[in-house]
């Protein structure tokens, strides 16, 4: 007769559960051993702060200086009132009326002469009826006098102008100076203005134009008028 096995002593009854628990335990141990990290403690030095070595900062004690208030202004000196005896007689000024009465005769007023003030009219050189006459340009018609005047002024400027001044100033090449002036009703040269690459050239051009002789003034409709005139001065500086 075979012995009868005890069902509680059967080892195969929970073998699958033991296998899964053991497998899970091995996987946990394996994962932990793979991810486990170690550090060399000798290479890590975070240092240590010694609070005793820090110097305590001394904060200076500040004291607000209180300025004394300004002294009060001195009291105003009392006005000295001088009593003067009223002995002098003051003459009162009597203002007489300027209105005339019906009985008063009115004196006839003399005639007032009104002088005509001539306006300073400017007429351009190109359209003036009678051009200003430069000395020596009396002959010919208006166009001939214009041409003669331009030629005379150009020759005068070429003779009087110091062209060496540009070289002394360090300028080279072609130089141009624009000059504008007026010939007034008396034939005088006035209102000289010049524009040049250098102030010294402007001053020299104004000096030369100021030396122009007095001319016969230009006329428009028989009356003397002021005539503006523009003159370009061009010269070449030799290197």
Secondary structure, DSSP 8 states (H G I E B T S, - for coil): ------GGG-TTTTHHHHHHHHHHHHHHHHHHHHH-----GGG-------GGGS---------------------------------S-------------SSS-----------------B--TTT-SB--B-TT--SS-HHHHHHHHHHHHHHHHHHH--THHHHHTT--EEEEEEEEEEE-TTS-EEEEEEE-SSHHHHHHHHHHHHT----B--EETTEE-BEEEEEEEEEEE--
